[in-house]
């Protein structure tokens, strides 16, 4: 006999509506008689879509700058920020499994309109900023590989709308397979480049150890803040809480607890993979640019140009461009899905799938084209930095509701976050807020 639904269900009864990502909701079957290993494989996938956001072009800019200026020292910052991300993403999975709501729906249902509406506006602003970085990154990749002008490349990224629609007609697992395949290509590209660069592995290991220099050196602190600000991105919180629900897990408490366990393992392993990619970008920059005295590398195009003379291999710049293009494509796909979750979750709109995604993509492409025309192709690093500052502004308005919702017994029932997890997440939220506020102040004051 199926156990009764958790007591939290009574809180959400008043707010019934379309499920998160209705066209793929509960489409990945989870059979009760499956072995534990097969069930784990069934839950494998959403974490890698989330991991994409932790290695997008915004992360490339900060990691390249950190490695070029300070060598391997800031690897510890990448590690710490990744641990923060793992904990926050586990809360996203907990919220989704326990309540059947994504973060946008939960905010809409739990808060009055005068609070929910500003949260929606800020979330849309964050999606726009995220897409700006990812669209620009994809366009740069197209430019580096095929010589396509940046403005035309931005328009080409709009085709991802049709790619998502086509993949989802075949099933959500096809979307996941596409993302994971591109992640594999990225990993191979960086593995080859790092082998060519031959980094000092002793220095790499030391780079994962904390040092007071990160705090005492103002320039190093600024880059460290940028790495953290670019890592924990608000759209990923909305995304994960939606795509976890593509799995058709049961409604009983034991089944939900098992689903949460598998979803958490999936996201944790995937984010560890994202850490490897981010660390690889920083290690590559340290082993090439920093070692050669090129300490001012932040532009992605400039980085690509310098790789061939520094590594002595003509294939190195091509591998860099391929990895960047794959990252950009992956990121635009997942950001579009996050935009759909935010739009539907907060507003309860009911539009055709193609129209929803087209609107989401246009919201990103129009500003991207405008800003590109204003700044020009030679100022792409400024665009990426600007997008990270906008994300920093919005981040607290996604993290704080997530921590508060998952800490509420009334909303989460028996799956409420343990007190220790809430305390750790609250500390992380405070750290992120303080560091991002400092980053914003420094940016505004030109520090």
C-alpha positions as CSV (number, residue, x, y, z in Angstrom):
1,X,0.0,0.0,0.0
2,X,1.3,3.5,-0.9
3,X,2.2,5.6,2.1
4,X,0.3,8.9,2.6
5,X,1.8,12.0,1.1
6,X,4.0,14.1,3.4
7,X,2.2,16.7,5.6
8,X,3.7,19.5,3.5
9,X,1.2,18.7,0.7
10,X,-1.5,20.6,2.6
11,X,0.4,23.8,2.2
12,X,0.6,23.5,-1.6
13,X,-3.0,22.3,-2.2
14,X,-4.2,25.8,-2.8
15,X,-1.7,26.4,-5.5
16,X,-2.3,23.6,-7.9
17,X,-1.4,24.3,-11.5
18,X,0.8,23.0,-14.3
19,X,3.9,21.1,-13.2
20,X,7.4,22.4,-13.8
21,X,8.4,22.0,-17.5
22,X,5.0,20.3,-18.2
23,X,6.0,18.8,-21.5
24,X,8.8,16.7,-19.9
25,X,7.4,16.4,-16.4
26,X,7.8,12.8,-15.0
27,X,8.6,11.5,-18.5
28,X,11.7,9.5,-17.4
29,X,10.2,6.3,-15.9
30,X,11.5,4.9,-12.5
31,X,10.3,1.3,-12.1
32,X,9.8,0.0,-8.6
33,X,11.5,-3.3,-9.3
34,X,14.7,-1.7,-10.6
35,X,18.0,-2.5,-8.9
36,X,19.7,0.3,-7.0
37,X,22.3,0.7,-9.7
38,X,19.7,1.0,-12.5
39,X,17.7,3.5,-10.5
40,X,20.8,5.6,-10.0
41,X,21.4,5.5,-13.7
42,X,17.8,6.6,-14.3
43,X,18.4,9.7,-12.1
44,X,21.8,10.4,-13.8
45,X,21.6,13.4,-16.1
46,X,20.0,16.6,-14.5
47,X,23.2,17.3,-12.5
48,X,25.2,17.6,-15.7
49,X,22.7,20.2,-17.1
50,X,23.2,22.1,-13.8
51,X,27.0,21.7,-14.1
52,X,27.0,23.5,-17.4
53,X,26.2,26.7,-15.6
54,X,29.4,26.4,-13.6
55,X,31.7,26.4,-16.6
56,X,30.0,29.0,-18.8
57,X,32.0,31.8,-20.6
58,X,31.6,34.0,-17.5
59,X,33.6,31.4,-15.5
60,X,36.2,31.2,-18.3
61,X,36.9,34.9,-18.1
62,X,37.5,34.9,-14.3
63,X,39.5,31.6,-14.4
64,X,41.7,32.9,-17.2
65,X,42.3,36.1,-15.4
66,X,43.1,34.4,-12.1
67,X,45.5,31.9,-13.6
68,X,47.3,34.5,-15.8
69,X,47.8,36.9,-12.9
70,X,48.4,34.7,-9.9
71,X,49.3,31.2,-11.2
72,X,47.8,28.3,-9.3
73,X,47.1,30.2,-6.1
74,X,43.3,30.7,-6.7
75,X,42.6,27.0,-7.2
76,X,41.4,26.9,-3.6
77,X,38.8,29.5,-4.4
78,X,37.4,27.4,-7.2
79,X,37.3,24.5,-4.8
80,X,35.5,26.4,-2.0
81,X,33.0,28.0,-4.4
82,X,32.2,24.5,-5.8
83,X,31.5,23.2,-2.3
84,X,29.1,26.0,-1.8
85,X,27.4,25.2,-5.1
86,X,27.0,21.5,-4.2
87,X,25.2,22.3,-0.9
88,X,22.9,24.9,-2.5
89,X,22.0,22.5,-5.4
90,X,21.2,19.7,-2.9
91,X,18.7,22.1,-1.4
92,X,17.1,22.7,-4.8
93,X,16.7,18.9,-5.3
94,X,15.2,18.7,-1.8
95,X,12.7,21.4,-2.5
96,X,11.6,19.9,-5.8
97,X,11.2,16.3,-4.5
98,X,9.5,17.3,-1.2
99,X,7.0,19.8,-2.6
100,X,6.6,19.0,-6.3
101,X,7.5,22.7,-7.0
102,X,10.4,24.3,-8.6
103,X,11.9,27.3,-6.9
104,X,9.9,29.8,-9.0
105,X,6.6,28.1,-8.3
106,X,7.5,27.7,-4.6
107,X,8.2,31.5,-4.3
108,X,5.0,32.3,-6.1
109,X,2.9,30.1,-3.9
110,X,4.6,30.9,-0.6
111,X,4.9,34.7,-0.8
112,X,2.4,37.4,-1.4
113,X,2.3,39.1,-4.9
114,X,4.1,42.2,-3.7
115,X,7.1,40.0,-2.9
116,X,6.7,37.4,-5.7
117,X,6.5,39.9,-8.5
118,X,9.8,41.6,-7.7
119,X,11.4,38.2,-7.3
120,X,10.2,37.4,-10.8
121,X,11.6,40.6,-12.3
122,X,15.0,40.0,-10.7
123,X,15.0,36.4,-11.8
124,X,14.3,37.5,-15.4
125,X,17.1,40.1,-15.1
126,X,19.5,37.3,-14.0
127,X,18.4,35.1,-16.9
128,X,19.1,37.9,-19.3
129,X,22.5,38.5,-17.8
130,X,23.3,34.8,-17.9
131,X,22.2,34.5,-21.5
132,X,24.2,37.6,-22.4
133,X,27.5,35.9,-21.2
134,X,26.6,32.6,-22.9
135,X,25.4,34.1,-26.2
136,X,28.5,36.2,-26.3
137,X,30.7,33.2,-25.5
138,X,29.1,31.1,-28.2
139,X,29.5,33.9,-30.7
140,X,33.2,34.3,-29.8
141,X,33.6,30.5,-30.3
142,X,32.0,30.7,-33.8
143,X,34.2,33.7,-34.6
144,X,37.4,31.9,-33.5
145,X,36.6,28.7,-35.4
146,X,34.9,30.0,-38.5
147,X,35.6,33.8,-38.7
148,X,31.9,34.6,-38.3
149,X,31.4,38.2,-37.2
150,X,30.3,38.5,-33.5
151,X,26.9,40.1,-34.4
152,X,26.0,37.3,-36.8
153,X,27.2,34.7,-34.3
154,X,24.8,36.2,-31.7
155,X,21.9,35.7,-34.1
156,X,23.0,32.1,-34.9
157,X,22.7,31.2,-31.2
158,X,19.0,31.7,-31.5
159,X,18.8,28.4,-33.3
160,X,19.2,26.6,-30.0
161,X,15.4,27.1,-29.6
162,X,14.7,24.7,-32.4
163,X,17.5,22.3,-31.2
164,X,15.8,22.0,-27.8
165,X,12.4,21.5,-29.3
166,X,13.7,18.8,-31.6
167,X,15.6,17.0,-28.8
168,X,12.6,17.1,-26.5
169,X,10.3,15.5,-29.1
170,X,12.6,12.5,-28.7
171,X,12.6,12.6,-24.9
172,X,14.4,14.5,-22.2
173,X,17.1,11.9,-22.1
174,X,18.2,13.1,-25.5
175,X,18.7,16.6,-24.2
176,X,20.8,15.2,-21.4
177,X,22.8,13.0,-23.8
178,X,23.5,16.1,-26.0
179,X,24.7,18.1,-23.0
180,X,26.9,15.2,-21.6
181,X,28.4,14.6,-25.1
182,X,29.5,18.2,-25.4
183,X,30.9,18.1,-21.8
184,X,33.0,15.1,-22.9
185,X,34.3,17.0,-25.9
186,X,35.2,19.9,-23.5
187,X,37.0,17.6,-21.2
188,X,39.1,16.0,-24.0
189,X,40.0,19.4,-25.4
190,X,41.4,20.6,-22.0
191,X,43.1,17.3,-21.3
192,X,45.1,17.6,-24.5
193,X,45.9,21.3,-23.9
194,X,47.0,20.7,-20.3
195,X,49.2,17.8,-21.5
196,X,50.8,20.2,-23.9
197,X,51.3,22.9,-21.3
198,X,52.9,20.4,-18.8
199,X,52.0,22.3,-15.6
200,X,54.0,22.1,-12.4
201,X,51.8,19.5,-10.6
202,X,53.4,20.2,-7.2
203,X,52.3,23.9,-7.6
204,X,48.9,22.7,-8.7
205,X,48.4,20.7,-5.5
206,X,49.6,23.6,-3.4
207,X,47.1,25.8,-5.2
208,X,44.3,23.9,-3.5
209,X,45.6,24.9,0.0
210,X,44.3,28.1,1.6
211,X,46.6,31.1,1.9
212,X,46.2,34.4,3.6
213,X,47.6,36.1,0.5
214,X,44.2,35.8,-1.1
215,X,42.8,38.2,1.6
216,X,45.8,40.5,2.0
217,X,46.4,41.1,-1.7
218,X,43.6,43.4,-3.0
219,X,44.0,42.4,-6.6
220,X,44.0,38.7,-5.8
221,X,40.9,39.2,-3.6
222,X,39.1,41.0,-6.4
223,X,39.7,38.1,-8.8
224,X,38.7,35.6,-6.1
225,X,35.4,37.4,-5.5
226,X,34.8,37.3,-9.3
227,X,35.4,33.5,-9.3
228,X,32.9,33.0,-6.5
229,X,30.4,35.4,-8.0
230,X,30.6,33.7,-11.4
231,X,30.3,30.2,-9.9
232,X,27.1,30.3,-7.8
233,X,24.6,31.5,-10.4
234,X,20.9,32.1,-9.7
235,X,19.5,30.5,-12.8
236,X,21.0,27.2,-11.9
237,X,18.9,27.1,-8.7
238,X,15.7,27.5,-10.7
239,X,16.9,25.1,-13.3
240,X,17.8,22.2,-11.0
241,X,14.6,22.4,-9.0
242,X,12.7,22.0,-12.3
243,X,14.6,19.3,-14.2
244,X,14.8,17.0,-11.2
245,X,11.1,16.5,-11.7
246,X,11.5,14.9,-15.1
247,X,12.0,11.7,-13.1
248,X,8.8,9.7,-12.4
249,X,9.6,8.8,-8.8
250,X,6.9,7.7,-6.4
251,X,4.9,9.8,-4.0
252,X,5.5,7.9,-0.8
253,X,8.0,9.3,1.7
254,X,10.5,6.4,1.3
255,X,10.4,6.8,-2.5
256,X,10.9,10.5,-2.3
257,X,13.9,10.1,0.1
258,X,15.4,7.6,-2.3
259,X,14.9,10.0,-5.2
260,X,16.5,12.8,-3.2
261,X,19.5,10.6,-2.5
262,X,20.0,9.8,-6.1
263,X,19.4,13.3,-7.3
264,X,21.9,14.7,-4.8
265,X,24.6,12.1,-5.8
266,X,24.0,13.0,-9.5
267,X,24.4,16.8,-8.9
268,X,27.4,16.3,-6.6
269,X,29.3,14.1,-9.1
270,X,28.4,16.5,-11.9
271,X,29.6,19.5,-10.0
272,X,32.9,17.8,-9.2
273,X,33.3,17.4,-13.0
274,X,32.6,21.1,-13.4
275,X,35.3,21.8,-10.8
276,X,37.7,19.8,-12.9
277,X,36.9,21.9,-16.0
278,X,37.1,25.2,-14.1
279,X,40.4,24.1,-12.5
280,X,41.7,23.1,-16.0
281,X,41.0,26.6,-17.4
282,X,42.9,28.1,-14.5
283,X,45.7,25.6,-14.7
284,X,46.1,26.1,-18.4
285,X,46.3,29.9,-17.9
286,X,48.8,29.5,-15.1
287,X,51.0,27.0,-17.0
288,X,51.1,29.2,-20.2
289,X,50.3,32.9,-19.7
290,X,51.5,33.3,-16.1
291,X,54.7,31.3,-16.8
292,X,55.4,33.4,-19.9
293,X,54.8,36.7,-18.1
294,X,51.5,37.4,-19.9
295,X,49.6,38.5,-16.7
296,X,46.9,40.6,-18.3
297,X,45.0,37.9,-20.3
298,X,41.2,38.1,-19.8
299,X,39.8,38.4,-23.3
300,X,38.9,35.0,-24.7
301,X,40.1,35.9,-28.2
302,X,43.5,37.1,-26.9
303,X,43.9,33.9,-24.9
304,X,43.3,31.8,-28.0
305,X,45.8,33.7,-30.0
306,X,48.6,33.3,-27.5
307,X,48.2,29.5,-27.1
308,X,49.9,28.5,-30.3
309,X,53.2,30.4,-29.8
310,X,53.3,29.5,-26.1
311,X,52.5,25.8,-26.5
312,X,54.2,25.4,-29.9
313,X,51.3,23.4,-31.4
314,X,48.9,24.7,-34.0
315,X,46.1,22.5,-32.7
316,X,46.0,24.2,-29.3
317,X,44.0,27.3,-30.3
318,X,41.6,25.1,-32.2
319,X,41.0,23.0,-29.2
320,X,40.5,26.1,-27.1
321,X,37.9,27.4,-29.5
322,X,36.1,24.1,-29.8
323,X,35.8,23.8,-26.0
324,X,34.5,27.4,-25.8
325,X,31.9,26.8,-28.5
326,X,30.7,23.6,-26.7
327,X,30.5,25.5,-23.4
328,X,28.5,28.3,-25.0
329,X,26.1,25.9,-26.8
330,X,25.5,23.9,-23.6
331,X,25.0,27.1,-21.6
332,X,22.5,28.7,-24.0
333,X,20.5,25.5,-24.0
334,X,20.3,25.2,-20.2
335,X,19.7,29.0,-19.7
336,X,16.8,28.8,-22.1
337,X,15.3,26.0,-20.1
338,X,15.9,28.0,-16.9
339,X,14.1,31.0,-18.5
340,X,11.1,28.8,-19.2
341,X,11.0,27.6,-15.6
342,X,11.1,31.2,-14.3
343,X,8.5,32.5,-16.7
344,X,6.0,29.7,-16.2
345,X,6.7,29.3,-12.5
346,X,6.2,32.9,-11.4
347,X,3.5,33.9,-14.0
348,X,1.6,30.6,-14.6
349,X,1.5,31.5,-18.3
350,X,0.3,28.8,-20.8
351,X,2.0,29.2,-24.1
352,X,3.1,26.8,-26.8
353,X,6.5,25.3,-26.0
354,X,8.1,26.8,-29.1
355,X,6.7,30.3,-28.3
356,X,7.8,30.2,-24.7
357,X,11.4,29.3,-25.7
358,X,11.4,31.8,-28.5
359,X,10.4,34.6,-26.1
360,X,13.1,33.5,-23.6
361,X,15.8,33.5,-26.3
362,X,14.7,36.9,-27.7
363,X,14.9,38.4,-24.2
364,X,18.6,37.5,-24.3
365,X,19.5,38.0,-27.9
366,X,18.2,41.5,-28.3
367,X,20.3,43.0,-25.4
368,X,23.3,40.9,-26.5
369,X,23.2,42.4,-30.0
370,X,22.7,45.9,-28.7
371,X,25.5,45.7,-26.2
372,X,27.8,44.1,-28.8
373,X,27.2,46.9,-31.2
374,X,27.9,49.5,-28.5
375,X,31.0,47.9,-27.0
376,X,32.4,46.2,-30.2
377,X,34.2,42.9,-30.6
378,X,37.3,44.1,-28.7
379,X,35.4,44.6,-25.4
380,X,34.0,41.2,-24.8
381,X,35.7,40.8,-21.5
382,X,33.8,43.9,-20.2
383,X,30.6,42.3,-21.4
384,X,31.3,39.1,-19.4
385,X,32.3,41.1,-16.3
386,X,29.1,43.2,-16.6
387,X,27.0,40.1,-16.8
388,X,28.6,38.7,-13.6
389,X,28.0,41.9,-11.7
390,X,24.3,41.8,-12.6
391,X,24.1,38.2,-11.5
392,X,25.7,39.2,-8.2
393,X,22.9,41.7,-7.6
394,X,20.2,39.0,-8.1
395,X,21.9,36.1,-6.4
396,X,20.6,36.8,-2.8
397,X,17.1,37.0,-4.0
398,X,17.3,33.3,-5.1
399,X,19.5,31.9,-2.4
400,X,17.7,33.4,0.6
401,X,14.2,32.1,-0.4
402,X,15.7,28.7,-1.2
403,X,17.3,28.4,2.3
404,X,14.1,29.7,4.0
405,X,11.7,27.4,2.1
406,X,13.7,24.3,2.7
407,X,14.1,25.1,6.4
408,X,10.3,25.4,6.9
409,X,8.6,22.3,8.4
410,X,5.2,23.6,7.2
411,X,6.3,23.6,3.6
412,X,8.7,20.6,3.5
413,X,7.0,18.2,6.0
414,X,9.2,15.2,6.9
415,X,11.7,16.2,4.2
416,X,12.6,19.5,5.8
417,X,16.3,20.2,5.7
418,X,18.2,19.1,8.8
419,X,19.1,21.9,11.1
420,X,22.9,21.5,10.4
421,X,22.3,21.7,6.7
422,X,20.2,24.9,7.1
423,X,22.9,26.5,9.3
424,X,25.6,25.6,6.7
425,X,23.5,26.9,3.8
426,X,22.7,30.1,5.7
427,X,26.4,30.7,6.4
428,X,27.1,30.1,2.7
429,X,24.3,32.5,1.8
430,X,25.8,35.2,4.0
431,X,29.3,34.7,2.6
432,X,28.0,34.9,-0.9
433,X,26.0,38.0,-0.2
434,X,28.9,39.8,1.5
435,X,31.5,38.9,-1.1
436,X,29.1,39.8,-4.0
437,X,28.2,43.1,-2.3
438,X,32.0,43.9,-2.1
439,X,32.4,42.9,-5.7
440,X,29.6,45.2,-6.8
441,X,31.0,48.1,-4.7
442,X,34.5,47.6,-6.1
443,X,33.1,47.5,-9.6
444,X,31.0,50.7,-9.0
445,X,33.9,52.6,-7.4
446,X,36.5,51.3,-9.9
447,X,38.5,49.8,-7.1
